[in-house]
C-alpha cells in the first residue's frame, strides 16, 4: 500500500521573517499559570524550526522510517494567508514560490497546497491559478 500524507506542515523561513512584523502576538495557551509543562518540554527537547523549513534528509528519513512515500505540504501555523490582503498577497506568492522550489528538490516525494490570500477572493483565485499553472 502506498501512503501519502496530506497537509504536512512546511514553512519558508524567508516568508516567516517577512511576515513577522504583521503576525499577531502569541497567546499563552496555559489555563493554569502554574503549569509550566510545555515550557519544560520545549526546553528539554530543544527543538528548532528546521523540521518545518526543510524537505531534506531529516524529513525524508522520517518518511522512510514510517513508510510514507509522499507528503503533500501545506503552509504551517505561520501562514500569511490570513493577514491583511495588502500584505498577504505578496507573502503568499513568495510562500508558493518557495514551496515550489522545495518540492522541485524531490518531486516524487513532495507535492503541495497553495497558500492563498483569502481576504481578497479575486487575488486568491489569481494566485491559485498562478501557483498551479506556473509553479507546478
N, CA, C and O atoms as a printed pandas DataFrame, in Angstrom:
     atom_number atom_name residue_name chain_id  residue_number  x_coord  y_coord  z_coord
0              1         N          UNK        A               1    0.841   -1.176    0.000
1              2        CA          UNK        A               1    0.000    0.000    0.000
2              3         C          UNK        A               1    0.891    1.245    0.000
3              4         O          UNK        A               1    1.909    1.293    0.690
4              5         N          UNK        A               2    0.500    2.230   -0.769
5              6        CA          UNK        A               2    1.238    3.483   -0.846
6              7         C          UNK        A               2    0.622    4.487    0.126
7              8         O          UNK        A               2   -0.577    4.758    0.075
8              9         N          UNK        A               3    1.471    5.044    1.026
9             10        CA          UNK        A               3    0.990    6.034    1.987
10            11         C          UNK        A               3    1.379    7.433    1.523
11            12         O          UNK        A               3    2.552    7.729    1.293
12            13         N          UNK        A               4    0.373    8.276    1.393
13            14        CA          UNK        A               4    0.565    9.688    1.068
14            15         C          UNK        A               4   -0.079   10.474    2.191
15            16         O          UNK        A               4   -1.272   10.316    2.450
16            17         N          UNK        A               5    0.686   11.313    2.858
17            18        CA          UNK        A               5    0.136   12.115    3.950
18            19         C          UNK        A               5   -0.194   13.511    3.435
19            20         O          UNK        A               5    0.515   14.068    2.597
20            21         N          UNK        A               6   -1.281   14.059    3.953
21            22        CA          UNK        A               6   -1.787   15.348    3.478
22            23         C          UNK        A               6   -1.593   16.437    4.516
23            24         O          UNK        A               6   -1.605   16.185    5.721
24            25         N          UNK        A               7   -1.416   17.644    4.023
25            26        CA          UNK        A               7   -1.310   18.843    4.843
26            27         C          UNK        A               7   -0.181   18.746    5.863
27            28         O          UNK        A               7   -0.346   19.103    7.030
28            29         N          UNK        A               8    0.959   18.262    5.408
29            30        CA          UNK        A               8    2.151   18.196    6.252
30            31         C          UNK        A               8    2.740   19.599    6.338
31            32         O          UNK        A               8    3.023   20.224    5.316
32            33         N          UNK        A               9    2.921   20.082    7.543
33            34        CA          UNK        A               9    3.392   21.457    7.710
34            35         C          UNK        A               9    4.790   21.652    7.149
35            36         O          UNK        A               9    5.696   20.850    7.371
36            37         N          UNK        A              10    4.929   22.732    6.425
37            38        CA          UNK        A              10    6.193   23.210    5.879
38            39         C          UNK        A              10    6.118   24.728    5.917
39            40         O          UNK        A              10    5.051   25.308    5.718
40            41         N          UNK        A              11    7.251   25.369    6.173
41            42        CA          UNK        A              11    7.283   26.836    6.190
42            43         C          UNK        A              11    8.558   27.337    5.536
43            44         O          UNK        A              11    9.591   26.668    5.566
44            45         N          UNK        A              12    8.477   28.506    4.953
45            46        CA          UNK        A              12    9.622   29.198    4.384
46            47         C          UNK        A              12   10.162   30.177    5.422
47            48         O          UNK        A              12    9.436   31.053    5.890
48            49         N          UNK        A              13   11.406   30.032    5.773
49            50        CA          UNK        A              13   11.997   30.958    6.739
50            51         C          UNK        A              13   11.976   32.384    6.198
51            52         O          UNK        A              13   11.789   33.338    6.953
52            53         N          UNK        A              14   12.170   32.524    4.887
53            54        CA          UNK        A              14   12.151   33.852    4.247
54            55         C          UNK        A              14   10.774   34.501    4.410
55            56         O          UNK        A              14   10.685   35.688    4.721
56            57         N          UNK        A              15    9.712   33.739    4.204
57            58        CA          UNK        A              15    8.351   34.260    4.349
58            59         C          UNK        A              15    8.061   34.560    5.816
59            60         O          UNK        A              15    7.492   35.604    6.136
60            61         N          UNK        A              16    8.451   33.648    6.710
61            62        CA          UNK        A              16    8.222   33.883    8.137
62            63         C          UNK        A              16    8.901   35.166    8.604
63            64         O          UNK        A              16    8.319   35.944    9.359
64            65         N          UNK        A              17   10.133   35.384    8.152
65            66        CA          UNK        A              17   10.857   36.607    8.533
66            67         C          UNK        A              17   10.143   37.847    8.003
67            68         O          UNK        A              17   10.026   38.849    8.708
68            69         N          UNK        A              18    9.666   37.780    6.759
69            70        CA          UNK        A              18    8.975   38.923    6.160
70            71         C          UNK        A              18    7.615   39.176    6.817
71            72         O          UNK        A              18    7.168   40.319    6.908
72            73         N          UNK        A              19    6.962   38.101    7.274
73            74        CA          UNK        A              19    5.619   38.232    7.862
74            75         C          UNK        A              19    5.648   38.589    9.343
75            76         O          UNK        A              19    4.647   39.058    9.884
76            77         N          UNK        A              20    6.768   38.375    9.997
77            78        CA          UNK        A              20    6.848   38.534   11.458
78            79         C          UNK        A              20    6.284   39.868   11.966
79            80         O          UNK        A              20    5.545   39.868   12.950
80            81         N          UNK        A              21    6.604   40.995   11.336
81            82        CA          UNK        A              21    6.058   42.261   11.864
82            83         C          UNK        A              21    4.532   42.354   11.798
83            84         O          UNK        A              21    3.937   43.180   12.489
84            85         N          UNK        A              22    3.901   41.528   10.986
85            86        CA          UNK        A              22    2.461   41.615   10.788
86            87         C          UNK        A              22    1.676   40.532   11.528
87            88         O          UNK        A              22    0.445   40.555   11.545
88            89         N          UNK        A              23    2.384   39.593   12.133
89            90        CA          UNK        A              23    1.725   38.478   12.822
90            91         C          UNK        A              23    1.230   38.937   14.199
91            92         O          UNK        A              23    1.864   39.765   14.852
92            93         N          UNK        A              24    0.101   38.391   14.624
93            94        CA          UNK        A              24   -0.389   38.733   15.965
94            95         C          UNK        A              24    0.560   38.194   17.034
95            96         O          UNK        A              24    1.274   37.215   16.815
96            97         N          UNK        A              25    0.552   38.840   18.168
97            98        CA          UNK        A              25    1.396   38.391   19.285
98            99         C          UNK        A              25    0.924   37.018   19.736
99           100         O          UNK        A              25   -0.276   36.744   19.734
100          101         N          UNK        A              26    1.859   36.150   20.123
101          102        CA          UNK        A              26    1.455   34.818   20.590
102          103         C          UNK        A              26    0.617   34.909   21.862
103          104         O          UNK        A              26    0.792   35.807   22.685
104          105         N          UNK        A              27   -0.283   33.968   21.993
105          106        CA          UNK        A              27   -1.155   33.895   23.162
106          107         C          UNK        A              27   -0.653   32.759   24.039
107          108         O          UNK        A              27   -0.329   31.679   23.545
108          109         N          UNK        A              28   -0.591   33.006   25.348
109          110        CA          UNK        A              28   -0.160   31.958   26.272
110          111         C          UNK        A              28   -1.269   30.916   26.361
111          112         O          UNK        A              28   -2.378   31.230   26.794
112          113         N          UNK        A              29   -0.979   29.661   25.950
113          114        CA          UNK        A              29   -2.032   28.649   25.913
114          115         C          UNK        A              29   -2.390   28.057   27.272
115          116         O          UNK        A              29   -3.304   27.238   27.361
116          117         N          UNK        A              30   -1.694   28.452   28.325
117          118        CA          UNK        A              30   -1.912   27.836   29.630
118          119         C          UNK        A              30   -3.157   28.380   30.315
119          120         O          UNK        A              30   -3.366   29.589   30.411
120          121         N          UNK        A              31   -3.966   27.457   30.782
121          122        CA          UNK        A              31   -5.123   27.835   31.591
122          123         C          UNK        A              31   -4.683   28.098   33.027
123          124         O          UNK        A              31   -5.221   28.968   33.713
124          125         N          UNK        A              32   -3.696   27.328   33.460
125          126        CA          UNK        A              32   -3.164   27.442   34.812
126          127         C          UNK        A              32   -1.765   28.049   34.732
127          128         O          UNK        A              32   -0.853   27.393   34.228
128          129         N          UNK        A              33   -1.564   29.272   35.209
129          130        CA          UNK        A              33   -0.243   29.899   35.086
130          131         C          UNK        A              33    0.851   29.150   35.851
131          132         O          UNK        A              33    2.037   29.376   35.611
132          133         N          UNK        A              34    0.461   28.260   36.771
133          134        CA          UNK        A              34    1.468   27.483   37.492
134          135         C          UNK        A              34    1.905   26.237   36.731
135          136         O          UNK        A              34    2.861   25.571   37.130
136          137         N          UNK        A              35    1.213   25.915   35.636
137          138        CA          UNK        A              35    1.564   24.731   34.844
138          139         C          UNK        A              35    2.575   25.147   33.780
139          140         O          UNK        A              35    2.232   25.840   32.822
140          141         N          UNK        A              36    3.800   24.725   33.953
141          142        CA          UNK        A              36    4.867   25.081   33.008
142          143         C          UNK        A              36    5.359   23.846   32.268
143          144         O          UNK        A              36    6.510   23.804   31.832
144          145         N          UNK        A              37    4.506   22.843   32.121
145          146        CA          UNK        A              37    4.924   21.589   31.499
146          147         C          UNK        A              37    5.334   21.789   30.038
147          148         O          UNK        A              37    6.288   21.161   29.579
148          149         N          UNK        A              38    4.638   22.642   29.312
149          150        CA          UNK        A              38    5.002   22.866   27.916
150          151         C          UNK        A              38    6.365   23.538   27.828
151          152         O          UNK        A              38    7.191   23.147   27.003
152          153         N          UNK        A              39    6.615   24.545   28.664
153          154        CA          UNK        A              39    7.924   25.195   28.655
154          155         C          UNK        A              39    9.025   24.207   29.009
155          156         O          UNK        A              39   10.097   24.227   28.404
156          157         N          UNK        A              40    8.764   23.334   29.997
157          158        CA          UNK        A              40    9.773   22.330   30.375
158          159         C          UNK        A              40   10.018   21.355   29.228
159          160         O          UNK        A              40   11.161   20.995   28.947
160          161         N          UNK        A              41    8.945   20.930   28.569
161          162        CA          UNK        A              41    9.086   20.018   27.446
162          163         C          UNK        A              41    9.908   20.665   26.333
163          164         O          UNK        A              41   10.809   20.035   25.778
164          165         N          UNK        A              42    9.600   21.914   26.008
165          166        CA          UNK        A              42   10.326   22.591   24.939
166          167         C          UNK        A              42   11.795   22.768   25.295
167          168         O          UNK        A              42   12.663   22.583   24.442
168          169         N          UNK        A              43   12.082   23.122   26.537
169          170        CA          UNK        A              43   13.474   23.278   26.961
170          171         C          UNK        A              43   14.195   21.938   26.925
171          172         O          UNK        A              43   15.363   21.869   26.541
172          173         N          UNK        A              44   13.515   20.889   27.317
173          174        CA          UNK        A              44   14.122   19.556   27.367
174          175         C          UNK        A              44   14.393   19.017   25.964
175          176         O          UNK        A              44   15.444   18.424   25.725
176          177         N          UNK        A              45   13.459   19.216   25.036
177          178        CA          UNK        A              45   13.622   18.653   23.699
178          179         C          UNK        A              45   14.518   19.516   22.812
179          180         O          UNK        A              45   15.098   19.017   21.847
180          181         N          UNK        A              46   14.634   20.783   23.125
181          182        CA          UNK        A              46   15.478   21.718   22.369
182          183         C          UNK        A              46   15.244   21.610   20.866
183          184         O          UNK        A              46   16.189   21.532   20.080
184          185         N          UNK        A              47   13.987   21.605   20.485
185          186        CA          UNK        A              47   13.645   21.540   19.067
186          187         C          UNK        A              47   13.779   22.931   18.459
187          188         O          UNK        A              47   13.635   23.948   19.137
188          189         N          UNK        A              48   14.053   22.939   17.189
189          190        CA          UNK        A              48   14.091   24.207   16.468
190          191         C          UNK        A              48   13.139   24.112   15.281
191          192         O          UNK        A              48   12.421   23.123   15.127
192          193         N          UNK        A              49   13.138   25.130   14.458
193          194        CA          UNK        A              49   12.182   25.230   13.368
194          195         C          UNK        A              49   12.627   24.493   12.107
195          196         O          UNK        A              49   11.887   24.471   11.123
196          197         N          UNK        A              50   13.813   23.892   12.111
197          198        CA          UNK        A              50   14.311   23.296   10.870
198          199         C          UNK        A              50   13.467   22.127   10.385
199          200         O          UNK        A              50   13.477   21.822    9.193
200          201         N          UNK        A              51   12.738   21.466   11.275
201          202        CA          UNK        A              51   11.867   20.382   10.815
202          203         C          UNK        A              51   10.743   20.919    9.933
203          204         O          UNK        A              51   10.240   20.209    9.062
204          205         N          UNK        A              52   10.354   22.161   10.156
205          206        CA          UNK        A              52    9.297   22.769    9.347
206          207         C          UNK        A              52    9.827   23.405    8.068
207          208         O          UNK        A              52    9.117   23.449    7.064
208          209         N          UNK        A              53   11.040   23.887    8.089
209          210        CA          UNK        A              53   11.557   24.668    6.964
210          211         C          UNK        A              53   12.426   23.846    6.014
211          212         O          UNK        A              53   13.054   24.404    5.114
212          213         N          UNK        A              54   12.467   22.549    6.202
213          214        CA          UNK        A              54   13.335   21.720    5.378
214          215         C          UNK        A              54   12.556   20.574    4.744
215          216         O          UNK        A              54   11.607   20.049    5.327
216          217         N          UNK        A              55   12.968   20.203    3.560
217          218        CA          UNK        A              55   12.479   18.989    2.921
218          219         C          UNK        A              55   13.669   18.063    2.661
219          220         O          UNK        A              55   13.663   17.258    1.730
220          221         N          UNK        A              56   14.673   18.200    3.497
221          222        CA          UNK        A              56   15.913   17.457    3.313
222          223         C          UNK        A              56   15.918   16.099    3.981
223          224         O          UNK        A              56   14.877   15.470    4.175
224          225         N          UNK        A              57   17.113   15.666    4.326
225          226        CA          UNK        A              57   17.326   14.309    4.832
226          227         C          UNK        A              57   16.519   13.984    6.082
227          228         O          UNK        A              57   16.036   12.860    6.225
228          229         N          UNK        A              58   16.362   14.940    6.984
229          230        CA          UNK        A              58   15.621   14.674    8.216
230          231         C          UNK        A              58   14.164   14.310    7.919
231          232         O          UNK        A              58   13.638   13.342    8.469
232          233         N          UNK        A              59   13.530   15.071    7.067
233          234        CA          UNK        A              59   12.127   14.810    6.710
234          235         C          UNK        A              59   12.032   13.509    5.901
235          236         O          UNK        A              59   11.143   12.692    6.141
236          237         N          UNK        A              60   12.943   13.320    4.951
237          238        CA          UNK        A              60   12.920   12.106    4.147
238          239         C          UNK        A              60   13.166   10.862    5.005
239          240         O          UNK        A              60   12.546    9.822    4.787
240          241         N          UNK        A              61   14.056   10.970    5.961
241          242        CA          UNK        A              61   14.325    9.854    6.864
242          243         C          UNK        A              61   13.081    9.513    7.683
243          244         O          UNK        A              61   12.743    8.341    7.849
244          245         N          UNK        A              62   12.400   10.543    8.194
245          246        CA          UNK        A              62   11.146   10.328    8.922
246          247         C          UNK        A              62   10.134    9.627    8.029
247          248         O          UNK        A              62    9.469    8.684    8.459
248          249         N          UNK        A              63   10.016   10.081    6.795
249          250        CA          UNK        A              63    9.074    9.475    5.864
250          251         C          UNK        A              63    9.426    8.008    5.621
251          252         O          UNK        A              63    8.551    7.142    5.657
252          253         N          UNK        A              64   10.699    7.734    5.375
253          254        CA          UNK        A              64   11.130    6.362    5.129
254          255         C          UNK        A              64   10.884    5.475    6.344
255          256         O          UNK        A              64   10.424    4.342    6.207
256          257         N          UNK        A              65   11.191    5.989    7.527
257          258        CA          UNK        A              65   11.000    5.214    8.763
258          259         C          UNK        A              65    9.529    4.875    9.009
259          260         O          UNK        A              65    9.217    3.909    9.705
260          261         N          UNK        A              66    8.631    5.674    8.434
261          262        CA          UNK        A              66    7.200    5.485    8.659
262          263         C          UNK        A              66    6.450    5.043    7.400
263          264         O          UNK        A              66    5.226    5.156    7.327
264          265         N          UNK        A              67    7.185    4.546    6.422
265          266        CA          UNK        A              67    6.600    4.023    5.175
266          267         C          UNK        A              67    5.726    5.039    4.450
267          268         O          UNK        A              67    4.707    4.682    3.857
268          269         N          UNK        A              68    6.126    6.302    4.498
269          270        CA          UNK        A              68    5.404    7.365    3.795
270          271         C          UNK        A              68    6.109    7.610    2.472
271          272         O          UNK        A              68    7.273    8.008    2.448
272          273         N          UNK        A              69    5.408    7.375    1.375
273          274        CA          UNK        A              69    6.012    7.562    0.058
274          275         C          UNK        A              69    5.983    9.021   -0.393
275          276         O          UNK        A              69    6.866    9.469   -1.125
276          277         N          UNK        A              70    4.962    9.758    0.049
277          278        CA          UNK        A              70    4.824   11.143   -0.411
278          279         C          UNK        A              70    4.140   11.978    0.660
279          280         O          UNK        A              70    3.263   11.499    1.378
280          281         N          UNK        A              71    4.557   13.236    0.754
281          282        CA          UNK        A              71    3.900   14.206    1.621
282          283         C          UNK        A              71    3.370   15.346    0.753
283          284         O          UNK        A              71    4.052   15.839   -0.145
284          285         N          UNK        A              72    2.145   15.746    1.046
285          286        CA          UNK        A              72    1.574   16.935    0.420
286          287         C          UNK        A              72    1.740   18.053    1.444
287          288         O          UNK        A              72    1.095   18.052    2.492
288          289         N          UNK        A              73    2.605   18.996    1.128
289          290        CA          UNK        A              73    2.967   20.068    2.049
290          291         C          UNK        A              73    1.909   21.169    2.051
291          292         O          UNK        A              73    1.364   21.530    1.007
292          293         N          UNK        A              74    1.635   21.686    3.227
293          294        CA          UNK        A              74    0.756   22.838    3.385
294          295         C          UNK        A              74    1.468   23.832    4.296
295          296         O          UNK        A              74    2.198   23.429    5.202
296          297         N          UNK        A              75    1.268   25.099    4.070
297          298        CA          UNK        A              75    1.973   26.084    4.883
298          299         C          UNK        A              75    1.555   25.941    6.335
299          300         O          UNK        A              75    0.368   25.797    6.626
300          301         N          UNK        A              76    2.509   25.980    7.243
301          302        CA          UNK        A              76    2.279   25.736    8.669
302          303         C          UNK        A              76    1.522   26.843    9.374
303          304         O          UNK        A              76    0.849   27.659    8.744
304          305         N          UNK        A              77    1.642   26.855   10.675
305          306        CA          UNK        A              77    0.886   27.774   11.522
306          307         C          UNK        A              77    1.193   29.244   11.267
307          308         O          UNK        A              77    0.368   30.106   11.570
308          309         N          UNK        A              78    2.354   29.539   10.721
309          310        CA          UNK        A              78    2.715   30.933   10.451
310          311         C          UNK        A              78    2.293   31.378    9.051
311          312         O          UNK        A              78    2.892   32.288    8.479
312          313         N          UNK        A              79    1.272   30.742    8.508
313          314        CA          UNK        A              79    0.824   31.054    7.153
314          315         C          UNK        A              79    0.425   32.525    7.031
315          316         O          UNK        A              79   -0.266   33.067    7.894
316          317         N          UNK        A              80    0.871   33.159    5.948
317          318        CA          UNK        A              80    0.496   34.564    5.736
318          319         C          UNK        A              80   -0.908   34.731    5.166
319          320         O          UNK        A              80   -1.341   35.864    4.953
320          321         N          UNK        A              81   -1.628   33.652    4.913
321          322        CA          UNK        A              81   -2.889   33.754    4.179
322          323         C          UNK        A              81   -3.967   34.564    4.879
323          324         O          UNK        A              81   -4.838   35.127    4.215
324          325         N          UNK        A              82   -3.929   34.634    6.204
325          326        CA          UNK        A              82   -4.985   35.355    6.917
326          327         C          UNK        A              82   -4.622   36.789    7.265
327          328         O          UNK        A              82   -5.404   37.487    7.911
328          329         N          UNK        A              83   -3.466   37.228    6.853
329          330        CA          UNK        A              83   -3.074   38.613    7.115
330          331         C          UNK        A              83   -3.867   39.556    6.209
331          332         O          UNK        A              83   -4.547   39.119    5.281
332          333         N          UNK        A              84   -3.772   40.830    6.488
333          334        CA          UNK        A              84   -4.398   41.845    5.640
334          335         C          UNK        A              84   -3.977   41.582    4.189
335          336         O          UNK        A              84   -2.792   41.387    3.918
336          337         N          UNK        A              85   -4.930   41.575    3.261
337          338        CA          UNK        A              85   -4.590   41.276    1.867
338          339         C          UNK        A              85   -3.471   42.144    1.291
339          340         O          UNK        A              85   -2.715   41.687    0.435
340          341         N          UNK        A              86   -3.359   43.392    1.754
341          342        CA          UNK        A              86   -2.283   44.251    1.251
342          343         C          UNK        A              86   -0.915   43.629    1.496
343          344         O          UNK        A              86    0.030   43.881    0.747
344          345         N          UNK        A              87   -0.810   42.823    2.537
345          346        CA          UNK        A              87    0.434   42.144    2.894
346          347         C          UNK        A              87    0.397   40.697    2.423
347          348         O          UNK        A              87    1.396   40.178    1.926
348          349         N          UNK        A              88   -0.747   40.049    2.578
349          350        CA          UNK        A              88   -0.863   38.613    2.315
350          351         C          UNK        A              88   -0.639   38.243    0.855
351          352         O          UNK        A              88   -0.089   37.179    0.570
352          353         N          UNK        A              89   -1.047   39.089   -0.063
353          354        CA          UNK        A              89   -0.935   38.736   -1.485
354          355         C          UNK        A              89    0.519   38.465   -1.855
355          356         O          UNK        A              89    0.828   37.408   -2.405
356          357         N          UNK        A              90    1.399   39.389   -1.565
357          358        CA          UNK        A              90    2.817   39.206   -1.915
358          359         C          UNK        A              90    3.460   38.087   -1.110
359          360         O          UNK        A              90    4.283   37.339   -1.639
360          361         N          UNK        A              91    3.091   37.960    0.179
361          362        CA          UNK        A              91    3.684   36.910    1.004
362          363         C          UNK        A              91    3.218   35.527    0.558
363          364         O          UNK        A              91    3.999   34.577    0.602
364          365         N          UNK        A              92    1.974   35.394    0.133
365          366        CA          UNK        A              92    1.500   34.105   -0.371
366          367         C          UNK        A              92    2.211   33.738   -1.672
367          368         O          UNK        A              92    2.562   32.577   -1.880
368          369         N          UNK        A              93    2.422   34.711   -2.537
369          370        CA          UNK        A              93    3.197   34.446   -3.760
370          371         C          UNK        A              93    4.594   33.954   -3.400
371          372         O          UNK        A              93    5.079   32.975   -3.968
372          373         N          UNK        A              94    5.231   34.629   -2.463
373          374        CA          UNK        A              94    6.569   34.243   -2.025
374          375         C          UNK        A              94    6.539   32.829   -1.432
375          376         O          UNK        A              94    7.418   32.015   -1.718
376          377         N          UNK        A              95    5.535   32.542   -0.612
377          378        CA          UNK        A              95    5.416   31.217    0.006
378          379         C          UNK        A              95    5.246   30.137   -1.066
379          380         O          UNK        A              95    5.864   29.076   -0.983
380          381         N          UNK        A              96    4.422   30.405   -2.057
381          382        CA          UNK        A              96    4.197   29.417   -3.107
382          383         C          UNK        A              96    5.431   29.233   -3.982
383          384         O          UNK        A              96    5.719   28.118   -4.419
384          385         N          UNK        A              97    6.157   30.308   -4.241
385          386        CA          UNK        A              97    7.412   30.179   -4.995
386          387         C          UNK        A              97    8.422   29.339   -4.217
387          388         O          UNK        A              97    9.075   28.461   -4.782
388          389         N          UNK        A              98    8.548   29.612   -2.913
389          390        CA          UNK        A              98    9.499   28.867   -2.085
390          391         C          UNK        A              98    9.079   27.406   -1.954
391          392         O          UNK        A              98    9.928   26.515   -1.962
392          393         N          UNK        A              99    7.768   27.152   -1.833
393          394        CA          UNK        A              99    7.300   25.773   -1.737
394          395         C          UNK        A              99    7.571   25.027   -3.045
395          396         O          UNK        A              99    7.979   23.866   -3.022
396          397         N          UNK        A             100    7.346   25.687   -4.179
397          398        CA          UNK        A             100    7.627   25.054   -5.472
398          399         C          UNK        A             100    9.101   24.690   -5.575
399          400         O          UNK        A             100    9.444   23.620   -6.077
400          401         N          UNK        A             101    9.975   25.574   -5.102
401          402        CA          UNK        A             101   11.417   25.269   -5.107
402          403         C          UNK        A             101   11.723   24.080   -4.206
403          404         O          UNK        A             101   12.534   23.226   -4.563
404          405         N          UNK        A             102   11.081   24.016   -3.038
405          406        CA          UNK        A             102   11.305   22.900   -2.111
406          407         C          UNK        A             102   10.824   21.591   -2.735
407          408         O          UNK        A             102   11.517   20.576   -2.658
408          409         N          UNK        A             103    9.652   21.609   -3.346
409          410        CA          UNK        A             103    9.102   20.407   -3.978
410          411         C          UNK        A             103    9.992   19.950   -5.126
411          412         O          UNK        A             103   10.167   18.752   -5.344
412          413         N          UNK        A             104   10.552   20.907   -5.859
413          414        CA          UNK        A             104   11.399   20.574   -7.006
414          415         C          UNK        A             104   12.656   19.799   -6.610
415          416         O          UNK        A             104   13.259   19.136   -7.454
416          417         N          UNK        A             105   13.057   19.871   -5.348
417          418        CA          UNK        A             105   14.242   19.119   -4.916
418          419         C          UNK        A             105   13.973   17.618   -4.908
419          420         O          UNK        A             105   14.908   16.821   -4.987
420          421         N          UNK        A             106   12.696   17.223   -4.812
421          422        CA          UNK        A             106   12.351   15.807   -4.780
422          423         C          UNK        A             106   10.867   15.648   -5.148
423          424         O          UNK        A             106   10.050   15.314   -4.290
424          425         N          UNK        A             107   10.522   15.887   -6.416
425          426        CA          UNK        A             107    9.114   15.920   -6.818
426          427         C          UNK        A             107    8.387   14.581   -6.744
427          428         O          UNK        A             107    7.158   14.555   -6.804
428          429         N          UNK        A             108    9.096   13.492   -6.618
429          430        CA          UNK        A             108    8.407   12.211   -6.462
430          431         C          UNK        A             108    8.009   11.963   -5.013
431          432         O          UNK        A             108    7.229   11.055   -4.725
432          433         N          UNK        A             109    8.548   12.773   -4.100
433          434        CA          UNK        A             109    8.242   12.590   -2.673
434          435         C          UNK        A             109    7.380   13.710   -2.091
435          436         O          UNK        A             109    6.786   13.547   -1.026
436          437         N          UNK        A             110    7.311   14.865   -2.800
437          438        CA          UNK        A             110    6.593   16.016   -2.253
438          439         C          UNK        A             110    5.649   16.629   -3.277
439          440         O          UNK        A             110    5.939   16.680   -4.472
440          441         N          UNK        A             111    4.511   17.094   -2.771
441          442        CA          UNK        A             111    3.565   17.908   -3.513
442          443         C          UNK        A             111    3.151   19.016   -2.564
443          444         O          UNK        A             111    3.698   19.105   -1.465
444          445         N          UNK        A             112    2.208   19.862   -2.945
445          446        CA          UNK        A             112    1.849   20.935   -2.021
446          447         C          UNK        A             112    0.508   21.573   -2.310
447          448         O          UNK        A             112   -0.026   21.494   -3.416
448          449         N          UNK        A             113   -0.024   22.218   -1.258
449          450        CA          UNK        A             113   -1.223   23.053   -1.346
450          451         C          UNK        A             113   -0.752   24.501   -1.450
451          452         O          UNK        A             113    0.203   24.887   -0.775
452          453         N          UNK        A             114   -1.390   25.288   -2.265
453          454        CA          UNK        A             114   -1.028   26.695   -2.384
454          455         C          UNK        A             114   -1.517   27.477   -1.169
455          456         O          UNK        A             114   -2.592   27.208   -0.633
456          457         N          UNK        A             115   -0.715   28.442   -0.746
457          458        CA          UNK        A             115   -1.140   29.418    0.271
458          459         C          UNK        A             115   -1.861   30.538   -0.485
459          460         O          UNK        A             115   -1.335   31.068   -1.464
460          461         N          UNK        A             116   -3.050   30.889   -0.036
461          462        CA          UNK        A             116   -3.869   31.862   -0.763
462          463         C          UNK        A             116   -4.284   33.018    0.136
463          464         O          UNK        A             116   -4.653   32.801    1.290
464          465         N          UNK        A             117   -4.229   34.244   -0.376
465          466        CA          UNK        A             117   -4.642   35.413    0.416
466          467         C          UNK        A             117   -6.166   35.472    0.502
467          468         O          UNK        A             117   -6.809   36.178   -0.275
468          469         N          UNK        A             118   -6.735   34.734    1.442
469          470        CA          UNK        A             118   -8.181   34.520    1.490
470          471         C          UNK        A             118   -9.001   35.783    1.766
471          472         O          UNK        A             118  -10.212   35.791    1.545
472          473         N          UNK        A             119   -8.364   36.830    2.239
473          474        CA          UNK        A             119   -9.087   38.074    2.488
474          475         C          UNK        A             119   -9.436   38.832    1.224
475          476         O          UNK        A             119  -10.187   39.806    1.271
476          477         N          UNK        A             120   -8.899   38.395    0.090
477          478        CA          UNK        A             120   -9.189   39.018   -1.193
478          479         C          UNK        A             120   -9.496   37.883   -2.178
479          480         O          UNK        A             120   -8.577   37.335   -2.787
480          481         N          UNK        A             121  -10.773   37.526   -2.342
481          482        CA          UNK        A             121  -11.129   36.370   -3.166
482          483         C          UNK        A             121  -10.588   36.420   -4.598
483          484         O          UNK        A             121  -10.174   35.395   -5.140
484          485         N          UNK        A             122  -10.591   37.606   -5.210
485          486        CA          UNK        A             122  -10.069   37.707   -6.579
486          487         C          UNK        A             122   -8.565   37.450   -6.613
487          488         O          UNK        A             122   -8.073   36.761   -7.507
488          489         N          UNK        A             123   -7.848   37.991   -5.662
489          490        CA          UNK        A             123   -6.403   37.757   -5.589
490          491         C          UNK        A             123   -6.112   36.292   -5.254
491          492         O          UNK        A             123   -5.143   35.719   -5.751
492          493         N          UNK        A             124   -6.951   35.692   -4.413
493          494        CA          UNK        A             124   -6.775   34.280   -4.068
494          495         C          UNK        A             124   -6.958   33.405   -5.305
495          496         O          UNK        A             124   -6.177   32.480   -5.530
496          497         N          UNK        A             125   -7.974   33.688   -6.099
497          498        CA          UNK        A             125   -8.207   32.915   -7.322
498          499         C          UNK        A             125   -7.052   33.096   -8.298
499          500         O          UNK        A             125   -6.607   32.133   -8.923
500          501         N          UNK        A             126   -6.567   34.323   -8.432
501          502        CA          UNK        A             126   -5.442   34.586   -9.337
502          503         C          UNK        A             126   -4.183   33.874   -8.860
503          504         O          UNK        A             126   -3.431   33.335   -9.672
504          505         N          UNK        A             127   -3.948   33.865   -7.555
505          506        CA          UNK        A             127   -2.757   33.197   -7.027
506          507         C          UNK        A             127   -2.864   31.688   -7.165
507          508         O          UNK        A             127   -1.867   31.020   -7.440
508          509         N          UNK        A             128   -4.056   31.143   -6.978
509          510        CA          UNK        A             128   -4.233   29.702   -7.176
510          511         C          UNK        A             128   -3.913   29.332   -8.623
511          512         O          UNK        A             128   -3.206   28.357   -8.878
512          513         N          UNK        A             129   -4.429   30.100   -9.551
513          514        CA          UNK        A             129   -4.153   29.825  -10.964
514          515         C          UNK        A             129   -2.655   29.958  -11.261
515          516         O          UNK        A             129   -2.090   29.111  -11.952
516          517         N          UNK        A             130   -2.012   31.002  -10.750
517          518        CA          UNK        A             130   -0.569   31.191  -10.968
518          519         C          UNK        A             130    0.215   30.034  -10.372
519          520         O          UNK        A             130    1.111   29.491  -11.017
520          521         N          UNK        A             131   -0.120   29.651   -9.137
521          522        CA          UNK        A             131    0.617   28.592   -8.454
522          523         C          UNK        A             131    0.485   27.264   -9.192
523          524         O          UNK        A             131    1.447   26.502   -9.281
524          525         N          UNK        A             132   -0.686   26.993   -9.710
525          526        CA          UNK        A             132   -0.908   25.721  -10.411
526          527         C          UNK        A             132   -0.293   25.735  -11.799
527          528         O          UNK        A             132    0.370   24.776  -12.196
528          529         N          UNK        A             133   -0.505   26.803  -12.532
529          530        CA          UNK        A             133   -0.055   26.826  -13.944
530          531         C          UNK        A             133    1.421   27.164  -14.091
531          532         O          UNK        A             133    2.086   26.625  -14.976
532          533         N          UNK        A             134    1.948   28.045  -13.245
533          534        CA          UNK        A             134    3.333   28.480  -13.404
534          535         C          UNK        A             134    4.310   27.753  -12.497
535          536         O          UNK        A             134    5.482   27.606  -12.847
536          537         N          UNK        A             135    3.855   27.298  -11.347
537          538        CA          UNK        A             135    4.774   26.731  -10.368
538          539         C          UNK        A             135    4.709   25.211  -10.287
539          540         O          UNK        A             135    5.616   24.585   -9.739
540          541         N          UNK        A             136    3.665   24.615  -10.818
541          542        CA          UNK        A             136    3.514   23.155  -10.704
542          543         C          UNK        A             136    4.457   22.425  -11.639
543          544         O          UNK        A             136    4.463   21.195  -11.673
